[in-house]
């Protein structure tokens, strides 16, 4: 699941300016190299989770010297050895090429992602596959009540806010969208695991969409082609939205039958962030 191609490209792109700033006679820099810093890592003590969680933050170029406020993308699976480098590489390259707005990326490093990202299931097969599952409600409370205020207190932020994740993290994104739509402005779910709990989330979507306020919200989701039937919940959600998308909701579904679940992050994420965070024209 961990994809480092884009982060490698971003690291190479950053290496030039970092080393170019060294004095010509700085032999230590030539011999030992200089660190390439792309973000900062913090710990946040969570009363709700009863844990200390690691939070990784990437700031756009120019943040330190400007007074601008920026949109925030909360990245699930946001650890250094998860998707943090990968996702920030996409935003870095897109902004550097003038295709994307500058954003702040805040990654939540996983501890037990299967616990945090899944809601309780009534399917015995899910319990066998994920014995620790069912903790999504508390994890969502942590994001809303502890992480978001932490971000607001430390950084210059402005709307929109987005929640982004893939696979089980995509399941969590869709669950948040359907159960607490006001929590974020934009939702990005790549190959979401909507097979969980016998597709209960997708099956309840019609009722939830009628009950919630989705005006001004955006949902992007994509599905790979190698699910072997596990992707049925994603297509059910798409069909439900086609039939009864709430007024004011912007949504886009990209079926990608040519992609595999393990490789969908790049093509789906690029489409999502270009749709949601396109740089202003002119």
C-alpha positions as CSV (number, residue, x, y, z in Angstrom):
1,X,0.0,0.0,0.0
2,X,2.9,2.3,0.6
3,X,3.9,4.1,-2.6
4,X,7.1,6.2,-2.7
5,X,7.5,7.1,-6.3
6,X,6.0,10.5,-6.1
7,X,7.7,11.2,-2.7
8,X,11.0,10.3,-4.3
9,X,10.4,12.7,-7.1
10,X,9.5,15.4,-4.6
11,X,12.6,14.7,-2.6
12,X,14.8,15.0,-5.7
13,X,13.1,18.2,-6.6
14,X,13.7,19.6,-3.1
15,X,17.3,18.4,-3.0
16,X,18.5,20.8,-5.7
17,X,17.5,24.1,-3.9
18,X,18.6,22.7,-0.5
19,X,22.1,21.9,-1.7
20,X,22.3,24.8,-4.0
21,X,22.2,27.1,-1.0
22,X,25.4,25.7,0.5
23,X,28.6,27.7,0.1
24,X,30.8,26.5,-2.7
25,X,33.6,25.6,-0.3
26,X,31.4,23.8,2.3
27,X,33.2,20.5,2.2
28,X,31.1,19.0,5.1
29,X,28.0,19.5,3.1
30,X,29.6,17.8,0.1
31,X,30.9,14.9,2.1
32,X,28.1,14.4,4.7
33,X,25.1,15.9,2.9
34,X,22.4,18.0,4.3
35,X,19.0,16.8,5.6
36,X,16.0,17.4,3.4
37,X,13.2,18.5,5.6
38,X,9.6,18.3,4.2
39,X,7.6,18.6,7.3
40,X,7.4,18.4,11.1
41,X,6.2,15.6,13.4
42,X,4.3,16.2,16.7
43,X,2.7,14.1,19.4
44,X,-0.8,14.8,20.5
45,X,-2.2,13.3,23.7
46,X,-5.7,12.2,23.2
47,X,-8.1,12.0,26.1
48,X,-10.8,10.5,23.8
49,X,-8.6,7.7,22.6
50,X,-6.5,7.3,25.7
51,X,-3.4,7.3,23.5
52,X,-0.6,9.6,22.3
53,X,-0.9,10.0,18.6
54,X,1.7,11.1,16.1
55,X,0.7,14.0,13.8
56,X,2.8,14.9,10.7
57,X,2.4,18.3,9.2
58,X,3.5,19.5,5.7
59,X,3.3,23.2,5.0
60,X,3.3,24.7,1.5
61,X,6.3,26.7,0.1
62,X,6.2,30.2,1.4
63,X,4.1,29.6,4.5
64,X,6.7,30.9,6.9
65,X,7.1,34.2,5.0
66,X,3.5,34.9,4.2
67,X,0.4,35.9,6.1
68,X,-1.9,33.9,3.9
69,X,-4.4,31.3,5.3
70,X,-4.6,27.9,3.6
71,X,-7.0,25.0,3.2
72,X,-6.3,21.9,5.2
73,X,-6.2,18.3,4.1
74,X,-6.4,15.7,6.9
75,X,-4.7,12.6,5.7
76,X,-5.6,9.2,7.1
77,X,-2.7,6.7,7.1
78,X,-0.6,9.8,7.4
79,X,2.6,8.3,9.0
80,X,6.1,8.6,7.6
81,X,6.0,5.0,6.6
82,X,2.4,5.2,5.4
83,X,1.0,7.8,2.9
84,X,2.4,11.1,4.2
85,X,5.4,11.4,1.8
86,X,3.4,10.1,-1.0
87,X,0.4,12.5,-0.7
88,X,2.5,15.5,0.1
89,X,4.5,14.8,-3.0
90,X,1.4,15.0,-5.1
91,X,0.5,18.4,-3.6
92,X,4.0,19.7,-3.8
93,X,4.5,18.8,-7.5
94,X,1.0,20.0,-8.4
95,X,1.5,23.4,-6.7
96,X,5.0,23.8,-8.1
97,X,3.6,23.3,-11.6
98,X,0.8,25.8,-11.0
99,X,-1.9,23.1,-11.2
100,X,-3.0,23.1,-7.6
101,X,-3.7,25.5,-4.8
102,X,-1.3,25.6,-1.8
103,X,-2.6,23.5,1.1
104,X,-1.6,22.3,4.5
105,X,-1.5,18.5,4.9
106,X,-1.9,17.0,8.3
107,X,-1.3,13.3,8.5
108,X,-2.5,11.0,11.3
109,X,-0.1,8.2,11.8
110,X,-1.7,4.8,12.3
111,X,-1.4,2.7,15.4
112,X,-4.1,0.0,14.8
113,X,-5.7,1.3,11.6
114,X,-8.1,-1.7,11.3
115,X,-9.6,-0.6,14.7
116,X,-9.6,3.1,14.0
117,X,-11.0,3.0,10.5
118,X,-13.9,0.5,10.8
119,X,-17.3,0.7,12.4
120,X,-18.7,-2.4,14.3
121,X,-19.6,-5.2,12.0
122,X,-22.3,-7.9,12.3
123,X,-20.4,-10.2,9.8
124,X,-18.5,-13.0,11.5
125,X,-16.1,-13.0,8.5
126,X,-15.1,-9.4,9.3
127,X,-14.5,-10.3,13.0
128,X,-12.2,-13.1,11.9
129,X,-10.4,-10.9,9.4
130,X,-10.2,-7.8,11.8
131,X,-10.5,-9.0,15.4
132,X,-9.8,-5.4,16.7
133,X,-12.3,-3.6,14.4
134,X,-15.1,-1.2,15.4
135,X,-13.4,1.9,16.7
136,X,-14.3,4.5,14.0
137,X,-16.7,6.5,16.2
138,X,-14.1,7.3,18.8
139,X,-11.5,8.0,16.1
140,X,-13.9,10.4,14.4
141,X,-14.5,12.2,17.8
142,X,-10.7,12.5,18.2
143,X,-10.4,14.1,14.8
144,X,-13.3,16.5,15.3
145,X,-12.9,17.4,19.0
146,X,-9.1,17.3,19.5
147,X,-7.2,17.3,16.2
148,X,-9.1,20.0,14.3
149,X,-8.9,22.5,17.3
150,X,-5.1,21.6,17.5
151,X,-4.7,22.5,13.8
152,X,-6.7,25.7,14.1
153,X,-4.6,26.9,17.1
154,X,-1.3,26.4,15.4
155,X,-1.8,27.2,11.7
156,X,-3.3,29.9,9.5
157,X,-6.2,28.0,8.0
158,X,-9.2,28.8,5.9
159,X,-11.9,26.7,4.3
160,X,-12.2,24.3,2.7
161,X,-11.1,21.3,4.9
162,X,-10.8,17.9,3.4
163,X,-10.5,14.3,4.6
164,X,-8.6,11.9,2.4
165,X,-7.9,8.1,2.6
166,X,-7.7,4.9,0.7
167,X,-9.0,1.3,1.3
168,X,-10.1,1.1,4.9
169,X,-9.3,4.8,5.3
170,X,-11.6,5.3,2.3
171,X,-14.3,3.4,4.2
172,X,-13.8,5.8,7.1
173,X,-14.0,8.8,4.7
174,X,-17.4,7.6,3.3
175,X,-18.7,6.8,6.8
176,X,-17.8,10.3,8.0
177,X,-19.4,11.8,4.9
178,X,-22.6,9.9,5.5
179,X,-22.8,10.2,9.3
180,X,-21.3,13.6,10.0
181,X,-21.2,15.5,6.7
182,X,-20.6,18.9,8.4
183,X,-17.3,17.7,9.8
184,X,-15.4,18.5,6.5
185,X,-16.1,20.4,3.3
186,X,-14.5,17.8,0.9
187,X,-14.2,14.1,1.1
188,X,-11.8,11.9,-0.9
189,X,-12.2,8.1,-0.8
190,X,-10.0,6.0,-3.0
191,X,-11.1,2.4,-3.5
192,X,-13.1,2.5,-0.2
193,X,-13.6,-0.9,1.6
194,X,-17.4,-0.6,1.4
195,X,-17.7,-4.4,1.5
196,X,-17.2,-4.1,5.3
197,X,-20.2,-5.3,7.3
198,X,-22.0,-6.7,4.3
199,X,-22.0,-3.3,2.6
200,X,-24.1,-1.8,5.4
201,X,-22.8,1.7,4.9
202,X,-23.6,1.7,1.2
203,X,-27.0,0.1,1.8
204,X,-27.9,2.9,4.3
205,X,-26.7,5.7,2.1
206,X,-30.1,6.5,0.6
207,X,-31.7,7.1,4.0
208,X,-28.7,9.0,5.3
209,X,-28.5,11.3,2.3
210,X,-32.1,12.2,2.8
211,X,-31.6,13.1,6.4
212,X,-28.3,15.0,6.2
213,X,-27.4,18.5,5.1
214,X,-24.9,18.2,2.2
215,X,-25.2,21.7,0.6
216,X,-21.7,22.9,-0.4
217,X,-20.1,19.6,0.3
218,X,-18.0,17.6,-2.2
219,X,-17.4,13.9,-2.4
220,X,-14.8,12.2,-4.7
221,X,-14.5,8.4,-4.8
222,X,-12.9,6.0,-7.2
223,X,-12.8,2.2,-7.5
224,X,-10.3,-0.2,-8.9
225,X,-11.1,-3.2,-11.2
226,X,-9.7,-6.1,-9.3
227,X,-12.1,-6.4,-6.4
228,X,-13.6,-9.7,-7.3
229,X,-17.0,-8.5,-6.2
230,X,-15.8,-6.6,-3.2
231,X,-16.3,-3.4,-5.1
232,X,-20.1,-3.8,-5.2
233,X,-20.7,-1.5,-2.3
234,X,-18.8,1.3,-4.1
235,X,-21.0,0.9,-7.2
236,X,-24.1,0.8,-5.0
237,X,-23.1,4.1,-3.5
238,X,-22.6,5.6,-6.9
239,X,-26.0,4.3,-8.1
240,X,-27.7,5.8,-5.0
241,X,-26.1,9.2,-5.7
242,X,-27.1,9.1,-9.3
243,X,-30.7,8.5,-8.3
244,X,-31.0,10.9,-5.4
245,X,-27.9,13.1,-4.8
246,X,-28.9,15.8,-2.3
247,X,-29.3,19.3,-3.5
248,X,-26.1,21.3,-3.3
249,X,-23.8,18.2,-3.1
250,X,-20.9,18.1,-5.6
251,X,-19.8,14.5,-6.3
252,X,-17.7,12.6,-8.7
253,X,-17.2,8.9,-9.1
254,X,-14.3,7.5,-11.2
255,X,-14.5,3.8,-11.9
256,X,-11.0,2.7,-12.9
257,X,-11.3,-0.9,-14.1
258,X,-7.7,-0.7,-15.5
259,X,-6.3,-0.1,-12.1
260,X,-5.6,-2.5,-9.2
261,X,-6.5,-1.8,-5.6
262,X,-2.8,-1.6,-4.7
263,X,-2.0,0.9,-7.5
264,X,-5.1,3.2,-7.5
265,X,-3.7,5.8,-5.1
266,X,-1.8,7.8,-7.8
267,X,-4.4,8.1,-10.5
268,X,-7.3,8.6,-8.2
269,X,-5.6,11.1,-5.9
270,X,-4.4,13.2,-8.8
271,X,-7.9,13.4,-10.2
272,X,-9.4,14.2,-6.8
273,X,-7.1,17.0,-5.8
274,X,-7.1,18.5,-9.3
275,X,-10.9,18.6,-9.1
276,X,-11.1,19.9,-5.6
277,X,-7.9,22.1,-5.3
278,X,-7.3,23.4,-8.8
279,X,-5.3,26.5,-8.9
280,X,-7.3,29.7,-9.8
281,X,-7.2,30.6,-13.4
282,X,-5.5,33.9,-14.1
